[in-house]
Amino acid sequence: MDGVLKDIQPGAKSKLYGTVRGLNWLDKFTQLPYLHFIAQFTAIISEAYTCPYTNAQVDYPIFASVLADAKSIPQEALDALYLYVSRRGKTDIGVNNNNNAEYDSDAAMKEFMAKAISHISMIQMFISTVPLEALGKVLFCDYDWQVGSSGGGEDWFVKFKEEWKVIFDERWEMWLRDKKKAQLATTLKEKFGVEKYPEIPYRPWAKLWGGVPFRCEMTGAFLTWFAANKYDEVMNVLNVLILEGIFINNENRAELSEAVNDFSNINQEVLVFIESLSDRGQIGGTFLKLAEEHIRSLKGQSVVDNIILNAEMNVRTWEKIMCDSLRTIEMVLHGILDEQKDKGYDTIQNLRTIRGHENHTYREKLAQTRELLQETRKILAEIEPLDLPKAGQKK
C-alpha cells in the first residue's frame, strides 16, 4: 500500500491537495459563529439592522480570515461529499425527496449539485464585493489591521495515508473473516450436510439506513440453524438417557440434567429472538418503523444502538452458556461410553439394556450425539473471535 501511495503522480497529488484544501475551507466556513454574529445586529429605530463596532469586533476576525482565504471546491469533491453523506443514511442534506423511498438518486444528486453551486456562487460574489480588510481597518480603528490566515490541510497526505491504512486493515479483516467463514462452511457441509454457511432468517439491521453493523451475525446464524435443525434430534437422545439411565454416580445425572436444561433454554431463547426480528416481532417492527421515517434522527440512532447492543450481549451470553453446557454433556457421555474415564464420571448400569431391543441403535445415536455436540462446540469456538468487537468498541 505504501508503494502505491508513493507512486501517485505529482499532478494527481496536487489535485488531491487542492480538493482537501477546498473541503477544509468548507468545513471552517460551516463552523463560523453565524447565530452569535447575526444576533449583534438590531433594528431599533428603522427597519435597517445595525451593529455597533465593539459588538462586531468579537466575531469579525474569524469571519474575515475564513472568507478572505476562500478556496475553490472541485465538482468531484461535491459529488463525493454528497455520496458520502447519502450512503451513511443521512438523507436530510438539503434535497427534497418528498419522503419517497423510490426517489431517483441521480435526480437527487443533480438537485444537490445545483443548490451547492448556487450557494457557492453567492459566497464568491460576497467575497468579491465586500472589502473585508478595509472594513476591518475601520471596525478596529487601526490602519495596520490585517486579515489573519486560516490555513489548514498541510498535513493532508499523512492523514490520507492513515485513513487508507484503516480502510485496508478493515478490508483485510473482512477478507480473513470471509475466508474463515468459507472454511467453516466446508466443515458444516462435511459434518452436517449443510451446503453453505447459514444466515439469520430475519436481518432488520441490514435494511436500515444502508446497513447497521451487527457483530454477532455468524454466531447468531449458527445458533439459529442448530436450534431449528439439530436441537430436537439431540434432545430426543438425551431425554432418554436422563429418564431411563441408571447412573452409577448419581451426581452425573444431576449434572447432565442441569446442563441439558441450560442447553434447552438457550435454544428456545434463540428461536424467540429470531421471531422477534421479523417485521411482526418487537425488534423487527421497531426497525421497520424507523426505516419508514426516512430520517436518521439522534433519537432513532439511540434506539437502534441500544437494541443492537442488547442483542449482541444476548448472543454472546447464549454462546457461552451453550458451550459450557455442551462441555458438561460431553464429559458425562465420555464417562458413559468410553473405557477410560475421567475422575468423577462413570457409566450407567443399563448401558447394554437401555431401550430394550433398540439398545444397539440407541447406543449408536448416543455416540453420534456426542460427536455432533463436540463439532458444534468446536465451530462455536472458531466463530467467537470472528464476531468479537475490535479493540475500543463496546462489548
LINFEN-V916547 format. One record per helix or strand of 3 or more residues. SS is the DSSP state (2 for helix, 1 for strand). FROM is the first residue (numbers start at 0). TO is the last residue. If there is no record, write none. Layout:
((SS FROM TO) (SS FROM TO))
This chain:
((2 1 5) (2 9 29) (2 33 37) (2 52 55) (2 59 67) (2 74 86) (2 104 128) (2 131 138) (2 155 191) (2 203 206) (2 216 228) (2 230 243) (2 249 275) (2 281 292) (2 297 336) (2 355 386))
